[in-house]
Amino acid sequence: MLNNRVARLNSGGQWDASFNLPLGLNAEVSDIVRQPDGKIIIGGMFDVASAAGRNHIARLNSDGSVDVDFNPGTGADDGSVNAVALQSDGKILIGGNFTSVNNIPRRGIARLNSNGSVDTTFNPGFGANVGLGVAVEDILLVPGGKILISGNFTSYNGLAAGRVAMLNSDGTLDTTFKAGTGPGGTGSTGPNNVVYALAQQADGKFIIGGDFTSINSTNGPVARVRVARLNADGSLDPVFNPGDGPNGAVRSIVVQPDDGRILIAGSFTSVDRIPRGGIARFNNDRSFIKTEPIGITGVTRVSAGSQLSITVGTQAGFTYALEATSDFQNWTTVQTFSATGPVTTLLEEISAEYQFYRVRRIAP
């Protein structure tokens, strides 16, 4: 069998010989979207599709042949198409690291009509600041007509946009959405590195995945390793915290429609130190993470004499209670705290001649 860079499988996983692009593609395919009529839109690094000139964007018929009625002209002139999204009206959004489409200036994002021509009613202005190593990596259609994009860009049409940006339906930037901080955020916002994947939950919150390790929020940088959840206004959701997260980049995210669980795929081999070979599933909270043993690992008197320094083995993202007793019968919570790492040190006032302490995990 020969299917050069594009193929179709039957429901049982076998190769479908009836789907055939005779001469294939001359470079990789990055994204695929199927239309309701069975035709297939592909984007990638190719510039030839079965001997037909198709510069980084093409449409195939349901049998795999090139659809000659879809003609993008010179296509994405100077860069690859990494993301494709199909609107309900048949128009097609493409994202990548191009700066023009069919000789019309479009930086990183463009919308095509159903015949492949550029939709000039969608005008991103200067668009995303794409370039070498900087591109739009994913596009998510948001109910109501808005469009969420992600990548490694830091501005959109000259305005700050930290790797995740919300667009209005005409291509302009929705300035009320700021990744990490939410409305009113200033300065550097959003993840500190590329965001490859986007998904939206039924409650309107967004799951983002990529190769970042922190997100600038209203409280400054907050550790979030390669996967995080944003509220509908872009602010960081503090409840969803994957701890040590995946140990490699997240490239794809799907929210299961029946139960809200979150599937991620990428180049990782573990998630929060639990072995997971390239694919993992999260619950819609933090219960997917294996809880680690906790305990008090050290108690010392502070030099002033009125306080104890208590060292606790913890797990990032979890909330704990420090409890005290003098009779092992009646325990009183003296502190609650959220851990940011594997060790937490607490200061506690000495309030009795004899005092015993314990630590309990109370959240998530």
C-alpha positions as CSV (number, residue, x, y, z in Angstrom):
1,M,0.0,0.0,0.0
2,L,1.2,3.6,-0.8
3,N,-0.5,6.5,0.9
4,N,2.0,9.3,0.9
5,R,1.3,11.3,4.1
6,V,-2.4,10.9,4.1
7,A,-4.6,7.8,4.6
8,R,-8.0,6.7,5.9
9,L,-8.6,3.8,8.2
10,N,-11.8,1.8,8.5
11,S,-13.6,1.7,11.9
12,G,-11.6,-1.5,12.8
13,G,-8.3,0.3,12.1
14,Q,-7.6,-1.4,8.8
15,W,-6.3,0.7,5.8
16,D,-9.2,1.9,3.5
17,A,-8.0,1.2,0.0
18,S,-10.9,3.2,-1.5
19,F,-9.4,6.4,-0.2
20,N,-6.5,7.3,-2.5
21,L,-4.5,10.4,-3.2
22,P,-2.5,8.9,-6.1
23,L,0.8,10.8,-5.8
24,G,0.4,11.9,-2.2
25,L,1.9,15.0,-0.7
26,N,5.5,16.2,-0.8
27,A,5.7,17.2,2.9
28,E,3.9,16.6,6.2
29,V,0.3,17.3,7.0
30,S,-0.2,19.2,10.3
31,D,-4.0,19.3,10.6
32,I,-7.1,17.7,9.1
33,V,-10.8,18.8,9.2
34,R,-13.7,16.9,7.7
35,Q,-16.6,18.8,6.2
36,P,-20.2,17.7,6.6
37,D,-20.3,16.7,2.9
38,G,-17.4,14.3,3.4
39,K,-14.7,16.5,1.8
40,I,-11.5,16.9,3.8
41,I,-9.4,20.0,4.4
42,I,-5.7,19.5,5.1
43,G,-3.0,22.0,6.1
44,G,0.7,21.5,6.6
45,M,4.1,22.0,5.1
46,F,3.4,20.6,1.6
47,D,3.2,22.7,-1.6
48,V,2.1,19.9,-4.0
49,A,-0.9,17.6,-3.6
50,S,-0.9,14.7,-6.1
51,A,0.9,16.9,-8.7
52,A,-1.5,19.9,-8.2
53,G,0.0,23.0,-6.8
54,R,-1.5,23.5,-3.3
55,N,0.7,25.7,-1.1
56,H,0.2,24.5,2.5
57,I,-3.6,24.2,2.2
58,A,-5.8,21.8,0.1
59,R,-9.2,20.1,0.1
60,L,-9.7,16.5,-0.9
61,N,-12.8,14.8,-2.1
62,S,-14.2,12.0,0.0
63,D,-12.3,9.4,-2.2
64,G,-8.9,11.2,-1.5
65,S,-8.6,13.0,-4.8
66,V,-7.8,16.7,-4.9
67,D,-10.9,18.9,-5.0
68,V,-10.2,21.3,-8.0
69,D,-13.1,23.5,-7.0
70,F,-11.2,24.6,-3.9
71,N,-8.4,26.8,-5.2
72,P,-6.4,28.9,-2.7
73,G,-4.2,30.4,-5.4
74,T,-0.7,30.8,-4.1
75,G,-2.0,29.6,-0.7
76,A,-0.1,30.3,2.5
77,D,2.8,32.0,0.6
78,D,5.7,31.8,2.9
79,G,5.0,29.5,5.8
80,S,3.2,26.4,6.9
81,V,-0.4,25.9,8.0
82,N,-0.5,24.3,11.4
83,A,-4.1,24.6,12.3
84,V,-7.5,24.4,10.4
85,A,-11.0,25.1,11.7
86,L,-14.3,24.9,9.9
87,Q,-17.0,27.3,10.7
88,S,-20.7,26.4,10.5
89,D,-21.1,28.7,7.5
90,G,-18.5,26.7,5.5
91,K,-15.7,29.3,5.9
92,I,-12.3,28.0,6.9
93,L,-9.9,29.4,9.4
94,I,-6.2,28.6,9.0
95,G,-3.3,29.4,11.4
96,G,0.4,29.0,11.0
97,N,3.6,31.0,10.5
98,F,2.8,32.6,7.1
99,T,2.6,36.3,6.5
100,S,0.4,36.3,3.4
101,V,-2.2,34.2,1.8
102,N,-2.6,34.3,-2.0
103,N,-0.5,37.5,-1.9
104,I,-2.9,39.2,0.6
105,P,-1.2,40.2,3.9
106,R,-2.3,37.8,6.7
107,R,0.1,37.2,9.6
108,G,-0.5,33.8,11.2
109,I,-4.3,33.7,10.8
110,A,-6.6,34.0,7.9
111,R,-10.1,33.0,6.9
112,L,-11.0,31.4,3.5
113,N,-14.2,31.2,1.7
114,S,-15.5,27.8,0.9
115,N,-13.9,28.0,-2.6
116,G,-10.5,28.7,-1.1
117,S,-10.3,32.4,-1.8
118,V,-9.4,34.8,1.0
119,D,-12.3,36.2,3.0
120,T,-11.5,39.9,3.1
121,T,-14.2,40.6,5.7
122,F,-12.0,38.8,8.2
123,N,-9.1,41.2,8.8
124,P,-6.6,40.6,11.5
125,G,-4.6,43.8,10.7
126,F,-0.9,43.0,11.5
127,G,-2.1,39.7,13.0
128,A,0.2,37.6,15.2
129,N,3.9,38.4,15.4
130,V,4.8,35.2,13.6
131,G,8.3,34.5,12.4
132,L,11.1,32.0,12.9
133,G,9.9,29.5,15.6
134,V,6.8,31.6,16.2
135,A,3.5,30.6,14.8
136,V,-0.2,30.1,15.5
137,E,-0.5,26.5,16.5
138,D,-4.2,25.9,17.2
139,I,-7.6,27.4,16.5
140,L,-10.7,26.9,18.6
141,L,-14.2,28.1,17.6
142,V,-16.0,29.5,20.6
143,P,-19.8,29.5,20.8
144,G,-21.1,32.9,19.9
145,G,-18.7,33.4,17.0
146,K,-15.5,34.2,18.7
147,I,-12.2,32.5,17.9
148,L,-9.5,31.4,20.4
149,I,-6.0,31.0,19.0
150,S,-2.7,29.8,20.6
151,G,0.9,29.5,19.7
152,N,4.2,31.2,20.6
153,F,3.2,34.7,19.6
154,T,3.3,37.6,22.1
155,S,1.3,40.2,20.2
156,Y,-1.6,40.5,17.9
157,N,-2.1,43.5,15.6
158,G,0.5,45.4,17.8
159,L,-1.3,44.7,21.1
160,A,0.1,42.4,23.8
161,A,-1.3,38.8,23.5
162,G,0.5,36.2,25.6
163,R,0.4,33.1,23.5
164,V,-3.4,32.7,23.9
165,A,-5.7,35.3,22.3
166,M,-9.4,35.7,21.7
167,L,-10.5,37.1,18.4
168,N,-13.8,38.7,17.4
169,S,-15.6,37.2,14.4
170,D,-14.1,39.8,12.1
171,G,-10.5,39.0,13.1
172,T,-10.0,41.9,15.5
173,L,-8.5,41.2,19.0
174,D,-11.0,40.9,21.9
175,T,-9.0,43.0,24.4
176,T,-11.2,42.0,27.4
177,F,-9.7,38.4,27.2
178,K,-6.2,38.2,28.7
179,A,-4.7,34.8,29.3
180,G,-3.7,34.3,32.9
181,T,-4.9,37.6,34.3
182,G,-8.4,38.0,32.9
183,P,-9.8,41.5,32.1
184,G,-7.7,44.4,33.3
185,G,-4.5,42.5,33.2
186,T,-1.4,44.6,32.3
187,G,2.2,43.9,31.3
188,S,3.3,40.3,30.5
189,T,0.4,37.9,30.6
190,G,-0.2,34.3,29.7
191,P,2.0,31.2,29.6
192,N,5.8,31.5,29.5
193,N,6.2,29.3,26.4
194,V,4.3,27.8,23.4
195,V,0.7,26.7,23.7
196,Y,0.1,23.9,21.1
197,A,-3.5,22.8,22.0
198,L,-6.8,24.2,23.0
199,A,-10.1,22.7,24.2
200,Q,-13.2,24.0,25.8
201,Q,-15.3,22.4,28.6
202,A,-19.1,22.5,28.7
203,D,-18.9,25.2,31.4
204,G,-17.0,27.5,29.1
205,K,-13.6,27.1,30.7
206,F,-10.6,26.4,28.5
207,I,-7.9,23.7,28.8
208,I,-4.6,24.7,27.3
209,G,-1.6,22.5,26.6
210,G,1.9,23.0,25.4
211,D,5.5,23.4,26.6
212,F,5.1,26.1,29.2
213,T,6.0,25.8,32.9
214,S,4.3,28.9,34.4
215,I,1.5,31.3,33.7
216,N,1.5,35.0,34.5
217,S,-1.6,35.7,36.6
218,T,-2.9,38.6,38.7
219,N,-0.6,37.2,41.5
220,G,2.5,37.0,39.2
221,P,3.9,33.9,37.7
222,V,2.2,30.7,38.9
223,A,3.6,27.2,38.2
224,R,1.5,25.3,35.7
225,V,3.5,22.5,33.9
226,R,2.4,22.1,30.3
227,V,-1.3,21.9,31.0
228,A,-3.7,24.4,32.7
229,R,-7.2,25.6,32.8
230,L,-8.4,29.2,32.1
231,N,-11.7,30.7,33.1
232,A,-14.0,32.0,30.3
233,D,-12.4,35.5,30.7
234,G,-8.9,34.2,30.4
235,S,-7.9,34.3,34.1
236,L,-6.1,31.3,35.5
237,D,-8.4,28.7,37.2
238,P,-6.5,28.0,40.5
239,V,-8.6,24.9,41.2
240,F,-7.1,22.8,38.3
241,N,-3.5,22.1,39.1
242,P,-1.6,19.2,37.5
243,G,1.2,19.3,40.0
244,D,4.5,18.3,38.3
245,G,2.5,17.9,35.1
246,P,3.6,16.1,31.9
247,N,7.4,15.8,31.5
248,G,7.2,16.6,27.8
249,A,5.1,18.8,25.5
250,V,1.3,18.4,25.2
251,R,0.3,18.5,21.6
252,S,-3.4,17.6,21.6
253,I,-6.4,17.9,24.0
254,V,-9.9,16.5,23.9
255,V,-12.6,17.0,26.4
256,Q,-14.9,13.9,26.5
257,P,-18.5,15.1,25.9
258,D,-20.1,12.5,28.1
259,D,-18.3,13.0,31.4
260,G,-16.0,16.0,31.0
261,R,-12.8,14.0,31.4
262,I,-9.8,15.5,29.6
263,L,-7.5,13.5,27.3
264,I,-4.0,14.8,26.5
265,A,-1.5,13.5,24.1
266,G,2.1,14.5,23.4
267,S,5.8,13.7,23.8
268,F,5.6,13.0,27.6
269,T,6.4,9.7,29.4
270,S,4.9,10.7,32.8
271,V,2.3,13.0,34.3
272,D,2.9,14.3,37.8
273,R,5.6,11.5,38.0
274,I,3.0,8.8,37.2
275,P,4.1,6.8,34.0
276,R,2.0,7.7,31.0
277,G,3.4,7.0,27.6
278,G,2.3,9.9,25.4
279,I,-1.4,9.8,26.4
280,A,-3.2,10.4,29.7
281,R,-6.6,11.2,31.0
282,F,-7.5,13.7,33.7
283,N,-10.6,13.9,35.7
284,N,-12.2,17.3,35.7
285,D,-10.4,18.2,38.9
286,R,-7.2,17.0,40.6
287,S,-8.2,13.4,41.5
288,F,-6.3,12.0,38.5
289,I,-3.1,12.5,40.5
290,K,-1.7,9.8,42.7
291,T,-1.5,11.2,46.2
292,E,2.0,11.0,47.7
293,P,2.6,10.1,51.4
294,I,2.7,13.1,53.8
295,G,4.2,13.6,57.1
296,I,6.1,15.9,59.5
297,T,9.8,15.4,58.7
298,G,11.3,17.9,61.1
299,V,10.5,20.1,64.1
300,T,13.0,22.7,65.5
301,R,12.6,25.6,67.9
302,V,13.3,29.0,66.3
303,S,16.1,30.8,68.0
304,A,13.8,33.4,69.6
305,G,12.2,30.5,71.5
306,S,8.5,31.2,71.0
307,Q,8.0,29.5,67.7
308,L,8.5,26.1,66.2
309,S,9.7,25.5,62.6
310,I,7.8,22.5,61.3
311,T,8.9,20.9,58.0
312,V,6.2,18.9,56.2
313,G,6.5,16.5,53.2
314,T,3.8,17.8,50.8
315,Q,2.6,17.7,47.2
316,A,2.3,20.7,45.0
317,G,-1.3,21.9,44.4
318,F,-2.8,20.2,47.4
319,T,-4.2,21.9,50.5
320,Y,-3.3,20.6,54.0
321,A,-4.3,21.3,57.6
322,L,-1.8,21.4,60.5
323,E,-3.5,20.1,63.7
324,A,-2.4,20.2,67.3
325,T,-3.4,18.4,70.5
326,S,-2.2,18.0,74.0
327,D,-4.1,14.8,74.9
328,F,-4.5,12.9,71.6
329,Q,-8.2,13.2,72.0
330,N,-9.1,16.7,70.8
331,W,-7.4,17.9,67.7
332,T,-7.5,21.6,66.7
333,T,-6.6,23.0,63.3
334,V,-4.0,25.6,63.8
335,Q,-3.1,26.3,60.1
336,T,-4.3,25.5,56.6
337,F,-1.9,25.9,53.7
338,S,-1.6,25.1,50.0
339,A,1.6,23.4,49.0
340,T,3.7,24.7,46.1
341,G,6.4,21.9,46.2
342,P,7.4,18.7,47.8
343,V,8.5,20.3,51.1
344,T,6.6,23.0,53.1
345,T,8.0,24.8,56.2
346,L,5.6,26.3,58.7
347,L,6.1,28.6,61.7
348,E,3.9,27.8,64.6
349,E,3.6,29.7,68.0
350,I,4.3,27.5,71.0
351,S,1.0,27.7,73.0
352,A,1.3,24.9,75.6
353,E,3.9,23.1,77.6
354,Y,3.2,19.8,75.8
355,Q,1.9,19.9,72.2
356,F,1.7,17.3,69.5
357,Y,1.1,17.9,65.8
358,R,-0.2,16.1,62.7
359,V,-0.9,17.0,59.1
360,R,-3.9,16.0,57.0
361,R,-4.6,16.5,53.3
362,I,-8.0,18.3,53.0
363,A,-8.2,19.3,49.3
364,P,-8.6,19.1,46.4
